[in-house]
Amino acid sequence: MRKEEKEPLAILMAIEALKYLEGFSSKVYKCSAGVKTIGYGHTIKEGEQFTTINQKEALKLLEDDIRYFLDEIKKLINEKQYNLLNENQICALIVFVYNIGVSNFSKSTLLKKINIGNSLMSIASEFDKWIYVKGIKHLELIIRRSAEKELFLLGIK
């Protein structure tokens, strides 16, 4: 599958995955890391003002966020290795980076392993390390990372 075909599919998959994983909140709340959030896990940035949001507005934010994260992922992964990724792997990375942030991803061993062409199993094992918030293991993150890892490896023989 060509890049032009797999990216739109990965985006659609990421929208559905993140709607499920993040859930919807019409009101501002603080996530487990203490960050102000709204909608489908949208991190409220400096200058953004929200009190409430409807699902249509939240979906638009989610779509914009996903496109941003995909663009950032593509900047960080060398082109050769990026082109080897399938739509499941791209989706898993979008969902992962949506949760941990671009800065953390840019310094991760997971990214390093992708860029040097490590085996998919070796790369996937890195998801398991991202289960802590402020040094404390979180069951929700253990479950989420397991799902991301499974998606990353889906269809691999």
Secondary structure by P-SEA (a helix, b strand, c coil): cccccaaaaaaaaaaaaaaaaaccccbbbbccccccccccccccccccccccccaaaaaaaaaaaaaaaaaaaaaaccaaaaaaccaaaaaaaaaaaaaccaaaaaacaaaaaaaacccaaaaaaaaaacccccccccaaaaaaaaaaaaaaacccc
